[in-house]
Amino acid sequence: MLTKIEREAKFTRETQLPLILSQTRNAVKTERLASLVRAIYLARDRRLERQIQLQIQALAQGFPFDAGERVVSGSKSVATLAKEIAAARQQARDSAGQSTAAFTFEERATAAYSQAIKIIDEMGKELSGDAALAADRLAKEIEAGAASTRNTVLLTLLMPGLFCVVLVLLARRHLAKPVLAAIGNLKRISENRPTLPVQTRPVLAELAMIGDAVLSYGDTASELRRKNVVLQALAEEDPLTGLANRRTFETYLQSALADKDKIGGTAVLLIDVDHFKSINDRYGHQVGDQCLQSLALLLVSLDRLPSSLAARYGGEEFVIVYNADNEEQALLDAAFVCRRIEAMRIPLEGEHSLTMTASIGVSFDPRGDAGGMNELILRADKALYLAKSGGRNRAVADHPVQARGRISNARGQTAG
């Protein structure tokens, strides 16, 4: 009998509890997916819509195959509908002067949003049903094991009345109470409530192991929910400047190059602060960090660049990717950014302030088929080298633009 209890407890720990934990993680992902869909529907900024759409696509691809065919296919459908919401919103903005057309596109966005929420609700119901079914099956098996154990003890050890009463009290204290406590904690976990610690540790090691496993499962589920929020932010943002990190930038750039419906082409501005080492050596790393943070605030406030994403590329290097009409316009935009950086004032102690300049390398891809992401970044890096070697504080385009005599410095002048 004890061997059977031990075997069932081991099965519960190794098979059933991980299954419930997997369903809980999938439910947390579904809640996150619903929040992102609401965010993209309420957003009114193309760049923000694009960032949220990328998050939805990444989250939709994160559902494991064992989550169920309906959940996996539903997540993919939600990603498609999120893209449709963003596209309809962009069309509505493009048709702002035509009230009838703009209203039609808004209706499309609303319909796609309603359908996405409906799919997410169905996914949540299925995940909740699976988790509830697994928890209910686990509770029934534990209850059945406890009842079998109690009945066996009572039938085998029938004694005079007082001895039977003592046995019943002992069975209640050391068998039924731990099992019911474990079942109660499972219900609290399913309701996202904290578990209750066991007041008296069971005498039977097997029941104690089940109780410990349930408590450990509850702590793990809570910790996973908390860490998921933290890891989401760490995976997408640079901790010093709050800008997108290099990984997020590369994902955004790949998506921009793959978008065949965008107007114009994709421009990359690779920005490097001039003589940044001398700033650190003279004023200290704290002032250097303040310079990087001020530059980050400037880059995210550039309304001139449509559908742009600013990111920290590494060290004192930053990068902007956005939709530009043509190569010449991208070069003029880069010159504008140079002038804005040169005009910044970094306050120091007292009434002093610090100024800085930056060199910018510009590359442009009109159709998304000019060598891919790595080639576009390499071209911008080569152009940045030309800007550095040409005297700094200027914007220089890569070779294809130079061939047409459109190299520009930070003051908007051109050179052949």
Secondary structure, DSSP 8 states (H G I E B T S, - for coil): -HHHHHHHHHHIIIIIHHHHHHHHHHHHHHHHHHHHHHHHHH---HHHHHHHHHHHHHHHTTS-GGG-HHHHHHHHHHHHHHHHHHHHHHHHHHTTT-HHHHHHHHHHHHHHHHHHHHHHHHHHHHHHHHHHHHHHHHHHHHHHHHHHHHHHHHHHT---HHHHHHHHHHHIIIIIHHHHHHHHHHHHHHTT------SS--SSHHHHHHHHHHHHHHHHHHHHHHHHHHHHHHHHB-TTT-SB-HHHHHHHHHHHHH-TTSSSEEEEEEEEETTHHHHHHHH-HHHHHHHHHHHHHHHHT-TTSTT-EEEEEETTEEEEEEEESSHHHHHHHHHHHHHHHHH--EE-STT-EE---EEEEEEEESSS-SSHHHHHHHHHHHHHHHHHHTTSSSEEE-HHHHTTT-EE-TTS-EE-
